[in-house]
Amino acid sequence: MKKHPIDKSIDKRAESRWNKSNKSYINYKDYISKKGNPLELTFIDLLYVKNFKGGASTLNDTEEDIKRKLKFYQNIFERINAEFKENSLTNLDNNRVEKLITLAEECFALSKKKDTKIDGFAVSFISTLLHFYFPNLYPILDRRVLNGLDLIKSEHINKQGQVKNIQDFYPCLIQTFKGKMKTKDMRDIDREAFILPMLSYKGN
């Protein structure tokens, strides 16, 4: 993909936002480390992700419904854990990376189905949940990170500043992180990309 011209100076507001959210990141990692069942997904997990990501959306299902729906996501998380265990993205061959992507897409598909969709918890939040449970395998799908890694162009951004069909960029994002993780860890790559200036909407 052709790289777009971009001012590589740091966006100070984005840098401040990343640094503040890192405190929430650490809090959630600490919570996960103390869980009795490491892969059990609960309503509390979703609250931690929401707190970390921010935004105006809210969780609008009942706790009972969320508990039932999370069983389907947890099943995929358990399959990821069984398949990859302590592996790092950078050590996977192409076939296993494709399998990793397929499992993520299965999670995303759940968010589109009536019986498993959690209102207020869309694709970018699911990728965040995947990252926290598998921090060396899954990057966080975020428009600023896609932007900083030159994976999107201005025409991919709508008038509200959001990336159109953002989940379509996840396979490319995973492959990009895989290449960069030969010399850096996932969290450092995320920060470096996040704090770069954001492209603006380019209408037709």
TAQUI-V964021 format. One line per field, one symbol per residue. burial: I if it has 9 or more other ideal C-beta (glycine too) atoms within 8 Angstrom, else O. A space follows every 10 residues. Layout:
burial->???
This chain:
burial->OOOOOOOOOO IOOIIOOIOO IOOIIOIIIO IIOOOOOOIO IOIOIIIIII IIIOOOOOIO IOOOOIIOII OIIIOIIIII IOOIOOIIIO OIOOOIIOII IOIIIIIIOI IOOOOIIIOI IOIIIIIIII IIIIIOIIII IIIIIIIIII IIOIOOIOOO IOIOOIIOII OIIIIIIIOI IOOIOIOOII IIIIIIIIIO OOOO
